[in-house]
Amino acid sequence: MDFGISGKTALVLGSSQGLGFDCARALHGEGANIVLNSRTPDKLAMAAKNLGETVGHVAGNVSNAEDRARIFREAREFFGPVSILVTNASGPPPGPMEAHDHDAWLGALETNMLSAIGFVKLVLPDMVAGGFGRIVNITSFSVREPYPNMGLATGVRAGLTGAMSAFAREVADTGVTVNNLLPGLMDTPALQRVFAARAKQFDISEAEAQARMAASVPMQRLGEAVDFGPACAFLCSRQASYITAQNITVDGGLVGALL
């Protein structure tokens, strides 16, 4: 199946590794021109090299407004107007609610909510002008089913979900779709912090914490980055033109919510 996005420019944030990188790889496989981003130049350059041709990269911190403007500007200079935006950022630290002070909440809001909103504002004019735009936000399964010790991440991502739901309807008649991908317990570097926190909480090894988390998934395994990218690519395709304001969970059946 031809997804109809060959030659489109895709800016994928937080994409030097993990879920962001796998989204970029899947989009690249469909012929999109990819611009990678992360805060670490060395990892970013290696990720770009691993993808191959028609790949640019821009180092920068998405939580900083000046960096956001520069990342967007340089991405546009690589391959032209951005038609596909995938937002992604490292999640806030796990822990009970009382462990997070006011500054932690402000930092999480800037990194995991306001950064995505800021990039959407930057890319929207070109998308509307071109009559085609795909925005995919990587959030978390905990938006649909809150998980212990993830209140900080859940709170700010739930706020992003609400904002994007309203925005999707505002631009629904312009050819721009806005959807969220909700990863479950994915065996990526981001989950290593959760293993460590749960190991400390229950006085067990990190390996045991990982095994317990895998056993909690109906598929009896943690998700892998390669389980995730194809779903992202499909939401960015022309075939997905009538799908917007949706939360697509990729979790091996973990979330127990009916809807």
Secondary structure, DSSP 8 states (H G I E B T S, - for coil): ---S-TT-EEEESS-SSHHHHHHHHHHHHTT-EEEEEES-HHHHHHHHHHH-SSEEEEE--TTSHHHHHHHHHHHHHHHSSEEEEEE-------B-GGG--HHHHHHHHIIIIIHHHHHHHHHHHHHHHHT-EEEEEE--GGGTS--TTBHHHHHHHHHHHHHHHHHHHHSTTTTEEEEEEEE-SB-SHHHHHHHHHHHHHHT--HHHHHHHHHHTSTTSS-B-GGGTHHHHHHHTSGGGTT--S-EEEESTT------
